[in-house]
């Protein structure tokens, strides 16, 4: 799909969501300018041929059965990567009854369900429906409702798994962010690397739950643009504690610099990056990041 096709799909889904959730108590658009830029681009009234740089972000608020006597508000925070729906949207579920561990498990299962069943299609409504059906399962695991977890998700979304996330940022300069990336990866037992500068690249690999926690922390920081460019998920036997280490391509986590140059020393030698990725058996992601074959 092209940028224009992605934009058309995003705008069509936003218009559908607006018709289904007409009240701001149900659907709250956080950046009206981003939606206006998207509409202008689709309708040909935007400036130039480049797609808009801003990303539509919105909240869907629902009163759902959370396994208690009274329904409570559940908020889905949604953001469109520019390549959506070819890549998954960023969806975060907030509910006061969810502990951090329960929220992480829910996000793992939701992401796996969407990845297996909805990749390449608009899927925010699918995410809303899935959360409606499965939320009680994650709040109270002792509840009789727990076995009702949607069959597709139960089959395709094991909580135990290995994940590798390839994260792209417009830039990584801030020393505090760079320190957070290093400290959080080590705290969570993740391996990989981060490349500061413009663009910024982060790869983390390890237990799926730890990767999801890392991403939830990183994306909460202030960025001009950040997204998961590619992810790899591998189910593992929860009884085999060696599986995660056997699947790793990196022995630890490091900040990698590749002959920085430019006026601010913020550009890296992409040829050296490609060589580094090749040595780790990851050269195929170079084209995913930059749209060209490395050499």
Residue pairs with C-beta under 8 A, 6 or more apart in sequence:
1 9
1 86
3 51
3 82
4 41
4 42
4 51
6 51
6 82
6 83
6 84
6 85
6 86
7 38
7 41
7 42
7 51
7 52
8 42
9 84
9 85
9 122
10 38
10 56
10 80
10 84
10 85
10 122
11 38
11 39
11 42
12 122
13 122
13 124
13 125
14 35
14 38
14 56
14 58
16 125
17 27
17 58
17 60
17 124
17 125
18 27
20 125
21 27
21 60
25 61
26 60
26 61
26 62
27 58
27 59
27 60
27 61
28 58
28 59
28 61
29 35
29 56
29 57
29 58
30 57
30 58
30 59
31 54
31 55
31 56
31 57
33 54
34 52
34 54
34 55
34 56
34 57
35 56
37 46
37 52
37 54
38 52
38 56
40 46
40 52
41 51
41 52
46 52
51 82
53 225
55 79
55 80
55 81
55 82
55 225
56 79
56 80
57 77
57 78
57 79
57 80
58 78
59 75
59 76
59 77
59 78
60 75
60 76
60 78
60 124
60 128
61 73
61 74
61 75
61 76
62 73
62 74
62 75
62 76
62 128
62 131
62 132
63 71
63 72
63 73
63 74
64 71
64 72
64 74
64 95
64 131
64 132
64 135
65 71
65 135
65 136
66 72
66 74
66 95
66 97
66 135
66 136
66 139
67 97
67 135
67 136
67 139
67 140
67 143
67 145
68 97
72 95
72 96
72 97
73 95
74 93
74 94
74 95
74 131
74 135
75 93
75 94
75 95
76 91
76 92
76 93
76 94
76 124
76 127
76 128
76 131
77 91
77 92
77 93
77 94
78 89
78 90
78 91
78 124
78 127
79 89
79 90
80 89
80 90
81 87
81 88
81 89
81 90
81 227
81 228
82 227
84 122
85 119
85 120
85 121
85 122
85 123
86 120
87 119
87 227
87 228
87 229
88 111
88 114
88 115
88 118
88 119
88 123
88 228
89 123
89 124
89 127
90 219
90 227
90 228
91 110
91 111
91 114
91 124
91 127
92 107
92 216
93 103
93 106
93 107
93 110
93 131
93 135
94 103
95 103
95 135
95 139
97 139
98 106
98 138
98 139
102 138
102 139
103 138
104 209
104 212
104 213
104 216
105 138
105 159
105 209
106 131
106 134
106 135
106 138
107 212
107 216
108 157
108 159
108 161
108 208
108 209
108 212
109 134
109 138
109 149
109 153
109 157
109 159
110 127
110 130
110 131
110 153
110 157
111 157
111 212
112 153
112 156
112 157
112 158
112 161
112 233
113 130
113 150
113 152
113 153
113 156
113 157
114 123
114 126
114 127
114 130
115 231
115 233
116 152
116 156
116 157
117 126
117 152
117 156
118 126
130 150
130 153
133 148
133 150
134 148
134 149
134 150
134 153
136 143
136 145
136 146
136 148
137 143
137 145
137 146
137 148
137 149
140 146
158 235
159 208
159 209
160 208
160 235
160 236
160 237
160 238
161 207
161 208
161 233
161 234
161 235
161 236
162 205
162 206
162 207
162 208
162 233
162 234
162 235
162 236
162 243
162 244
162 247
163 205
163 206
163 207
163 208
163 211
163 212
163 231
163 232
163 233
163 234
164 192
164 203
164 204
164 205
164 211
164 231
164 232
164 249
165 202
165 203
165 204
165 205
165 211
165 214
165 215
165 228
165 230
165 231
166 201
166 202
166 203
166 228
166 229
166 230
166 231
166 285
166 288
166 289
167 201
167 202
167 203
167 204
167 215
167 218
167 226
167 227
167 228
167 229
168 199
168 200
168 201
168 226
168 227
168 228
168 229
168 289
169 199
169 200
169 201
169 202
169 223
169 224
169 225
169 226
170 198
170 199
170 200
170 223
170 224
170 225
170 226
171 197
171 198
171 199
171 200
171 224
171 266
172 178
172 181
172 194
172 195
172 196
172 197
172 200
172 202
173 196
173 197
173 198
173 266
177 221
178 194
178 196
178 255
180 217
180 218
180 221
181 194
181 202
181 218
181 255
182 194
182 253
182 255
184 214
184 217
184 218
185 191
185 192
185 194
185 204
185 214
185 253
186 253
188 206
188 207
188 210
188 211
188 213
188 214
189 206
189 207
189 210
190 204
190 205
190 206
190 210
190 211
190 214
190 253
191 204
191 205
191 206
191 248
191 249
191 250
191 251
191 252
191 253
192 202
192 203
192 204
192 205
192 250
192 253
193 201
193 202
193 203
193 250
193 253
193 254
193 255
193 256
194 200
194 201
194 202
194 203
194 253
194 254
194 255
194 256
195 201
195 202
195 255
195 256
195 257
195 258
195 268
195 273
196 255
196 257
196 266
197 260
197 266
197 267
197 268
198 266
198 267
199 289
201 273
201 289
202 218
203 250
203 282
204 211
204 214
204 215
204 253
205 211
205 247
205 248
205 249
205 250
206 244
206 248
207 244
208 233
215 228
218 226
219 226
229 285
229 288
229 289
230 285
230 288
234 247
236 243
236 244
236 247
237 243
249 280
249 281
249 282
250 280
256 273
256 276
257 268
258 268
258 269
258 270
258 272
258 273
258 276
259 268
259 269
259 272
260 266
260 267
260 268
261 267
261 268
261 269
270 286
270 290
270 294
271 294
271 295
273 286
273 294
274 283
274 286
274 294
274 295
277 283
277 285
277 286
277 294
278 294
283 294
286 292
286 293
286 294
287 293
287 294
